[in-house]
Structures are given as C-alpha cells and as structure tokens.
C-alpha cells in the first residue's frame, strides 16, 4: 500500500456559488514516479473545538453547545461539519485540487451555531480521508487510501462570515415548523404588520423582552422551535 500524503493549503469562500460554499485547497502527494491515473476520495470534515481558546462572549454564545465553561473539560467534543466526495484527475508525484463544501446558515445545525458564535481567530478543523487510487505503469492497480490519512485545517472566522454575508447580507435565519409559521402569518395579517421583522419585534415587546414594537397581546403563544419546515429571514 502506497503512503499518500494530504495537506490543506488554504480555504476561501466561493463568490460564484448558488449557495454558501467553502472551497478547500487540497495538496495530494503520491510516492515514487508511477502515475496515479485517478483517485476517488471520500472526505469527512470535523470541527475540533478543544484546539482553540474562547473569550467570554464566545463562551456565552456557545453555551447551548458545550454548557457552562466549568464543564468544557468533558463537553468540547468534535462536531461533524461535512461529508464530501471527489474524483481527482491523474497526476504524477504531486497535485492540488479544490474541494467544494456546501454550507448552511440553518441555526439548528450544531456546526453553524459553532461558527456563528466565534468572534475572530480561526476555527480548528480536521479533514479525514478514505477512498481508492488507480495507478500503475502498464494498467490499473487499485490501492486503498488508508483510514489514518488526515489533514488539519485552520478556517479563518472572517472567511466564514464573508461567505454568509455574500448570500445573507445582514440577516440571520430561524427554522420553524409549518403550524407555527401559519400562526405567525395569521398574527401578522390581523395586525397588518408590514414585515416579519416588525412581527417579531411586536412579539418581543409583548413579552417584555426588549422588542422595540408596541406591546400587543399575541393571538397565540409562540411555539418552541422544532422540526424543520419553513425558513424565516430576520434582517
């Protein structure tokens, strides 16, 4: 079995993607001078939260993921970020390829809440590889990619924020079940509120939670966030 090496040389936001997408630049090194005709890779990307420090504001924002800071010795466990597959074209010796990773701004996803809670610095990631390589001088020889192949990544928090601002400028997202969305729609319609932002502000004001809107008794109590169904933008 050949000893392939993998290294991530950079991460950028794709400005032309239809949705939020990070592009990881991956360097692959193959031993010897025999050509690699193709390589089918599977890549798992994990967040390694224990590999960085956190300010007080970040600790508060990440409390729903990891609990109180006093518990972090046992709760800062890896978080699943993405699974991607790609086919690398033939090369000899060394090559670099782009690994596009679609992302989401869904705040019910643990990885999204983690990135959103960081104020600056980098997010520590780990890319883990498996798959097969086709190589040989006179035909295809199939070689597995060992499971222990991995590459650390330092994702700048600014790159994540830049990517989200490209697609959701100045906005956040809340995912609600359809029956809750229907209740909100009726509430907004009865009060002739011009936007979802004002609808939420009126409800916050009625709850005495700092909303700037007038205090108006809501038609029905707001339900808890539950299974995904409809997304509401909050500019």
C-alpha positions in Angstrom: 0.0 0.0 0.0 1.4 3.4 -1.0 1.8 6.2 1.5 -0.1 9.1 0.2 0.1 12.5 2.0 -2.6 15.1 2.2 -2.4 18.8 3.2 -4.9 21.7 3.1 -3.1 24.8 1.8 -6.0 27.2 2.2 -9.7 27.9 2.4 -11.8 30.5 0.6 -15.4 31.4 0.1 -16.7 30.7 -3.4 -18.2 34.1 -4.6 -20.0 32.5 -7.6 -21.7 29.5 -5.9 -25.5 29.4 -5.8 -25.4 28.9 -2.1 -22.8 29.3 0.7 -19.8 27.2 -0.3 -16.3 26.9 1.2 -13.5 25.8 -1.1 -10.7 23.8 0.5 -7.4 23.7 -1.5 -6.0 20.2 -1.1 -2.5 19.1 -1.9 -2.0 15.3 -2.6 1.4 13.7 -2.7 2.0 10.2 -4.1 5.3 8.4 -3.6 7.5 7.2 -6.4 7.4 8.1 -10.1 4.4 5.8 -11.1 1.5 7.8 -12.3 -1.8 8.0 -10.5 -4.4 7.6 -13.2 -7.3 8.8 -10.9 -8.2 8.9 -7.3 -11.7 8.6 -5.8 -11.7 10.3 -2.4 -14.2 10.5 0.5 -13.5 13.2 3.0 -15.1 13.8 6.4 -14.6 17.2 7.9 -14.8 17.6 11.7 -14.6 20.7 14.0 -12.1 20.2 16.8 -13.3 22.8 19.4 -10.8 21.8 22.1 -7.9 23.1 19.9 -8.5 26.8 20.5 -9.3 29.3 23.3 -12.6 31.3 23.7 -13.3 34.7 25.0 -16.2 35.4 27.5 -18.5 36.5 24.7 -17.8 33.4 22.7 -18.3 31.1 25.8 -21.7 32.7 26.3 -22.7 32.2 22.6 -21.6 28.6 22.7 -23.3 27.7 26.0 -26.1 25.8 24.2 -23.5 23.6 22.5 -21.0 22.9 25.3 -22.7 24.1 28.5 -21.0 26.2 31.2 -17.3 26.8 30.9 -16.7 24.7 34.0 -17.8 21.6 32.1 -15.7 22.1 29.0 -13.2 19.6 30.1 -15.7 16.9 29.1 -18.0 18.7 26.6 -15.6 20.1 24.0 -16.0 17.1 21.8 -15.6 17.1 17.9 -18.6 18.2 15.9 -19.5 16.8 12.5 -19.2 19.5 9.8 -19.4 17.8 6.3 -19.0 14.7 4.2 -17.9 15.3 0.6 -16.6 13.1 -2.3 -14.5 14.0 -5.2 -12.6 12.4 -8.1 -9.1 13.7 -8.5 -7.7 13.6 -12.1 -4.5 11.8 -12.9 -1.1 13.1 -11.8 2.4 12.0 -11.0 4.2 13.0 -7.8 2.0 15.9 -6.5 -1.1 17.7 -7.4 -3.6 20.3 -5.9 -7.4 20.1 -6.2 -10.3 22.2 -5.0 -12.7 20.5 -2.5 -16.0 22.5 -2.5 -18.1 22.1 0.6 -21.7 23.4 0.6 -22.7 25.1 3.9 -25.9 26.2 5.6 -27.0 29.1 7.7 -29.5 26.9 9.5 -29.0 27.7 13.2 -30.5 24.3 14.2 -27.2 22.8 12.9 -24.5 22.5 15.5 -21.7 23.4 13.2 -23.4 26.5 12.1 -24.1 27.6 15.7 -20.4 27.0 16.4 -19.1 29.1 13.6 -21.6 31.9 14.3 -20.6 32.0 17.9 -16.9 32.8 17.2 -15.8 36.4 17.2 -12.4 36.2 15.5 -9.4 34.0 15.0 -9.6 30.6 13.4 -11.9 27.5 13.7 -9.8 24.3 14.0 -11.0 21.6 11.6 -9.7 18.2 10.7 -10.1 16.5 7.2 -10.1 12.7 7.3 -9.7 10.7 4.1 -10.5 7.4 2.6 -11.1 6.0 -0.9 -9.1 4.3 -3.6 -6.4 5.2 -6.1 -5.8 3.8 -9.6 -2.2 3.7 -10.5 0.5 1.6 -12.2 2.8 1.8 -15.2 1.1 -0.6 -17.5 -2.5 -0.6 -16.3 -4.7 0.0 -13.3 -3.7 -1.2 -9.9 -6.3 -0.5 -7.2 -4.9 0.8 -4.0 -7.0 1.8 -0.9 -6.4 5.1 0.8 -5.5 4.3 4.4 -8.1 5.4 7.0 -5.5 7.2 9.1 -4.8 9.8 6.5 -5.9 13.3 7.7 -5.1 17.0 7.3 -5.6 19.7 9.9 -7.2 23.0 8.7 -7.4 26.4 10.2 -10.5 28.1 8.9 -10.4 31.9 9.4 -13.6 33.1 11.1 -13.5 36.0 8.7 -13.8 33.7 5.7 -17.0 32.1 7.2 -18.5 35.5 7.8 -17.6 36.7 4.3 -19.3 33.7 2.8 -22.5 34.2 4.8 -22.6 37.9 4.0 -22.4 37.1 0.3 -25.6 35.2 0.5 -27.5 36.5 3.6 -26.3 40.1 4.0 -27.2 41.5 7.4 -29.6 38.6 8.1 -30.0 35.6 10.3 -32.2 32.6 9.8 -34.8 30.8 12.1 -36.3 27.5 11.0 -39.9 26.9 12.2 -42.5 24.1 11.8 -45.3 24.9 9.4 -48.0 25.2 12.0 -46.0 27.8 14.0 -45.4 29.6 10.7 -49.1 29.6 9.9 -49.8 31.1 13.4 -47.2 33.8 12.8 -48.7 34.6 9.4 -52.2 35.0 10.9 -50.8 37.2 13.7 -49.1 39.4 11.1 -52.1 39.6 8.9 -54.6 40.5 11.6 -52.4 43.4 12.8 -51.4 44.5 9.2 -47.7 44.4 10.1 -45.6 45.3 7.1 -42.6 42.8 7.6 -41.5 39.8 9.5 -39.1 41.9 11.4 -41.9 44.1 12.8 -43.9 40.9 13.6 -41.1 39.5 15.7 -40.5 42.9 17.4 -44.1 43.2 18.4 -44.0 39.7 20.0 -40.8 40.6 21.8 -42.3 43.8 23.1 -45.4 41.9 24.3 -43.1 39.5 26.2 -41.2 42.4 27.8 -38.0 41.1 26.2 -36.7 44.4 24.8 -38.5 44.4 21.5 -39.0 48.0 20.2 -42.5 47.3 18.9 -45.7 48.2 20.8 -47.0 45.8 23.4 -49.8 43.9 21.7 -51.4 40.7 23.1 -50.4 38.0 20.7 -53.2 35.9 19.0 -51.5 32.7 20.1 -48.4 31.8 22.1 -45.2 31.3 20.0 -44.3 27.6 19.8 -41.0 26.2 20.5 -38.6 25.8 17.6 -39.0 22.2 16.4 -38.7 20.1 13.2 -37.6 22.0 10.1 -40.2 23.1 7.6 -40.1 26.8 6.7 -37.3 29.3 7.0 -37.9 32.9 8.0 -35.3 35.6 7.3 -34.7 38.1 10.1 -32.9 41.1 8.6 
